């Protein structure tokens, strides 16, 4: 197996075009364990970490650009990003240990296509877009269109994610991500829930996006749960409908981590809690205060 470390997107595209059996990696925190567990070795591996465009966090006039291979430790230590998108940064901070986070990345977490990937529900509720390198240039798609199932993506052979685009949050908007795991840390989510809400000056919900992870082959968006909040205060009157919609939308499996019934129940609980946390943060912003992310 050969190792390549290109320094430009064009060089990486060329290396992949030379041999279809080559694979890219943005951190290798999943690739290396998979090879060691017995999966076939690729003909070559292409490390994206030395391409400057893929390892950056920068603010633009309209939002943020996050390189697909940016170590997650750069996100959890970025105070401005964490203030605007605490849920996204919290989700990134749950990928592995402190040591793993010097290599792990949003691009790797997304393209590994695990149904339980922590960062993906948080990326989806924030309407992030993936900029993809192709043999003819680039294309951009919503993040939720990239996973196709466990271990599968919609990327064509030779394609890889360059960076993610994230628009600035509107006024009165905040996000949150929560998960349930059997242990206290460094475990795979039984259920994960991301939420983003926008409140008006009276505290009524004007917009909401809610997504679940680990309850279906790909992240599940909850339009019925969001509709239950439209024009209403986020309180004991509206939250039961969110929980019910979340439980109903699940398509989980039975395994050693949890039964179908358990996952459906937890999905409702976590969706309600994630919405509540996002709403608390949105109220703080509406009242002129800020809230930051935390690990």
BALUMMI-986845 format. One record per residue (C-alpha): x, y, z. Coordinates in Angstrom, 3 decimals. Example, Ala and Ser with C-alpha at 12.3 -4.5 7.8 and 13.67 -1.06 7.14 Angstrom:
12.300 -4.500 7.800
13.670 -1.060 7.140
END
This chain:
0.000 0.000 0.000
1.441 3.354 -1.038
1.071 6.601 0.899
0.607 9.979 -0.793
0.507 13.446 0.782
-0.516 15.971 -1.894
-0.331 19.690 -1.162
-3.023 20.868 -3.605
-6.554 19.782 -4.469
-5.512 19.322 -8.102
-2.687 16.986 -7.122
-5.036 14.898 -4.990
-7.579 14.651 -7.824
-4.810 13.512 -10.157
-3.574 10.833 -7.744
-7.067 9.408 -7.397
-7.625 9.441 -11.164
-4.433 7.432 -11.721
-5.692 4.424 -9.741
-9.364 3.875 -8.844
-8.363 1.670 -5.897
-6.864 4.541 -3.931
-8.684 6.070 -0.975
-8.521 9.495 0.583
-8.578 10.170 4.286
-9.017 13.355 6.268
-7.760 11.989 9.572
-7.518 8.178 9.314
-9.094 7.759 12.758
-11.613 5.407 11.086
-9.578 4.148 8.112
-6.680 2.664 10.089
-8.877 0.707 12.553
-10.936 -0.595 9.626
-7.812 -1.914 7.862
-6.530 -3.453 11.094
-9.867 -5.194 11.630
-9.515 -7.033 8.332
-11.024 -4.851 5.626
-9.143 -4.995 2.296
-6.205 -2.608 2.019
-6.560 0.008 -0.735
-3.859 0.213 -3.420
-2.861 3.580 -1.987
-4.004 6.143 0.553
-4.108 9.873 -0.073
-3.659 12.038 3.036
-5.507 15.361 2.709
-3.990 16.977 5.798
-1.226 18.778 3.905
-3.583 20.681 1.611
-3.878 24.120 3.219
-7.392 24.740 1.887
-8.640 21.628 3.676
-7.165 22.579 7.066
-8.613 25.965 7.958
-11.432 27.798 9.703
-12.191 31.217 8.306
-14.986 33.724 8.544
-16.424 35.241 5.383
-18.807 38.110 4.827
-21.759 35.723 4.880
-20.622 32.909 7.126
-17.863 30.386 7.719
-15.716 28.046 5.661
-14.368 24.958 7.439
-11.822 22.775 5.686
-12.945 19.151 5.464
-9.685 17.879 7.023
-9.500 20.497 9.783
-8.702 18.750 13.087
-11.694 18.958 15.382
-9.481 20.387 18.125
-9.264 23.537 15.992
-13.054 23.803 16.147
-13.435 23.180 19.870
-10.797 25.808 20.616
-12.283 28.416 18.251
-14.173 30.747 20.598
-15.938 32.806 17.915
-17.249 29.753 16.069
-18.299 28.148 19.363
-20.204 31.275 20.371
-22.201 31.346 17.136
-22.639 27.580 16.722
-22.245 25.935 20.136
-24.134 22.792 19.118
-21.920 22.155 16.102
-18.756 22.663 18.143
-20.070 20.448 20.949
-20.772 17.679 18.443
-17.271 18.000 16.985
-15.880 17.743 20.507
-17.474 14.321 20.950
-15.494 12.634 18.158
-13.053 10.380 19.996
-10.506 11.303 22.645
-8.360 14.421 22.973
-5.595 12.580 21.124
-7.935 11.464 18.322
-9.174 15.038 17.880
-5.760 16.132 16.664
-6.541 14.029 13.565
-10.335 13.635 13.370
-12.323 16.001 11.175
-15.852 16.880 10.087
-15.076 15.590 6.602
-13.907 12.238 7.889
-16.818 11.898 10.309
-19.294 12.634 7.523
-17.729 10.517 4.778
-17.201 7.500 7.023
-21.013 7.413 6.795
-21.722 5.918 10.196
-25.402 6.348 11.121
-24.186 7.290 14.629
-21.701 9.989 13.565
-21.998 12.780 16.132
-21.206 15.767 13.935
-23.686 14.986 11.155
-27.020 15.876 12.843
-25.446 19.152 13.983
-24.178 19.852 10.466
-27.561 19.024 8.947
-29.641 21.289 11.225
-27.300 24.173 10.397
-27.830 23.669 6.645
-24.133 23.150 5.970
-23.010 22.565 2.418
-20.194 20.323 1.222
-17.889 21.560 -1.567
-16.735 18.473 -3.456
-13.679 18.080 -5.697
-14.388 16.316 -8.991
-12.344 15.519 -12.080
-13.912 18.525 -13.824
-13.872 21.069 -10.971
-16.149 21.276 -7.942
-19.785 20.803 -7.029
-21.679 21.810 -3.904
-24.442 19.844 -2.189
-26.275 20.019 1.161
-24.535 17.862 3.751
-27.637 15.725 4.276
-27.410 14.517 0.650
-23.945 12.986 1.067
-24.507 9.895 3.287
-26.340 7.125 1.392
-26.352 4.425 4.076
-24.011 2.766 6.545
-20.516 3.079 5.075
-21.841 4.486 1.782
-21.911 8.014 0.338
-23.117 9.670 -2.851
-19.545 10.635 -3.783
-18.469 9.342 -7.189
-15.135 7.490 -7.504
-12.267 9.944 -7.162
-14.365 12.650 -5.492
-13.700 14.042 -2.019
-14.954 16.885 0.172
-12.794 20.012 0.139
-14.614 22.196 2.655
-17.918 23.051 4.259
-19.872 26.289 3.894
-21.902 27.561 6.836
-24.018 30.719 6.714
-24.088 33.072 9.687
-26.974 32.339 12.033
-29.925 34.781 11.805
-30.735 36.924 14.862
-32.400 35.006 17.676
-31.052 31.672 16.429
-29.099 28.987 18.259
-28.308 25.285 17.959
-27.675 22.303 20.240
-26.576 18.682 20.000
-27.149 15.934 22.579
-26.503 12.199 22.559
-27.012 9.177 24.781
-24.116 6.763 25.259
-23.731 3.778 27.634
-20.453 5.101 29.044
-19.509 8.576 30.217
-17.308 9.361 27.197
-15.618 7.977 24.070
-18.558 5.830 23.008
-20.906 5.500 20.052
-24.277 7.228 20.266
-27.333 5.096 20.921
-29.275 8.148 19.733
-28.089 11.635 18.802
-30.269 14.724 18.383
-29.468 18.074 16.804
-31.726 21.119 16.882
-31.646 24.693 15.679
-34.362 27.208 16.473
-35.089 30.858 15.760
-37.212 32.872 18.166
-38.865 36.248 17.722
-38.778 39.021 20.317
-41.795 37.506 22.118
-40.126 34.107 22.364
-42.222 32.398 19.700
-40.561 29.953 17.324
-40.328 31.296 13.784
-38.121 28.515 12.420
-36.844 25.133 13.580
-34.811 22.248 12.208
-34.446 18.993 14.130
-32.461 15.904 13.126
-31.730 12.509 14.670
-28.721 10.238 14.319
-28.277 6.501 15.052
-31.977 5.724 14.531
-31.932 4.980 10.784
-29.393 4.276 8.011
-28.851 8.028 7.598
-29.705 11.163 9.576
-33.454 11.687 9.915
-34.915 15.174 9.547
-38.095 15.877 11.538
-40.336 18.301 9.628
-43.400 17.317 11.685
-41.567 18.145 14.902
-40.498 21.498 13.485
-44.055 22.223 12.322
-45.337 21.566 15.843
-43.252 24.503 17.065
-44.190 27.018 14.364
-45.536 30.235 15.864
-45.531 28.830 19.379
-43.509 29.260 22.526
-41.140 26.376 23.217
-42.573 25.077 26.465
-44.534 22.237 27.999
-47.374 22.964 25.604
-45.431 22.414 22.396
-42.614 20.031 23.368
-44.679 16.818 23.723
-45.523 17.023 20.021
-41.798 17.274 19.244
-41.081 14.123 21.257
-43.943 12.232 19.617
-42.850 13.222 16.111
-39.253 12.217 16.841
-40.242 8.787 18.141
-42.547 8.200 15.181
-39.902 9.129 12.601
-37.336 6.591 13.829
-36.413 3.423 11.953
-33.878 1.940 14.399
-32.459 -1.549 14.836
-32.166 -3.920 17.773
-28.581 -4.458 18.860
-26.484 -4.751 22.002
-26.609 -0.970 22.453
-30.377 -0.723 22.600
-33.707 -2.113 21.454
-35.973 -0.541 18.858
-38.459 0.524 21.536
-35.714 1.999 23.707
-34.205 3.992 20.848
-37.592 5.371 19.856
-38.261 6.513 23.408
-34.802 8.065 23.768
-35.181 9.829 20.406
-38.235 11.645 21.703
-36.550 12.599 24.960
-33.362 13.860 23.306
-35.201 15.768 20.573
-37.194 17.606 23.244
-34.070 18.358 25.285
-32.064 19.521 22.258
-34.863 21.892 21.242
-35.083 23.196 24.791
-31.336 23.849 24.963
-31.314 25.563 21.576
-34.270 27.712 22.630
-32.541 28.751 25.866
-29.512 29.845 23.866
-31.692 31.662 21.332
-33.460 33.565 24.127
-30.091 34.597 25.534
-29.115 36.017 22.161
-32.454 37.760 21.747
-31.843 39.388 25.150
-28.351 40.506 24.145
-26.380 37.767 25.885
-24.162 35.129 24.286
-23.707 31.458 24.998
-20.702 29.404 24.033
-20.170 25.754 23.319
-18.505 23.389 25.753
-16.996 19.941 25.664
END
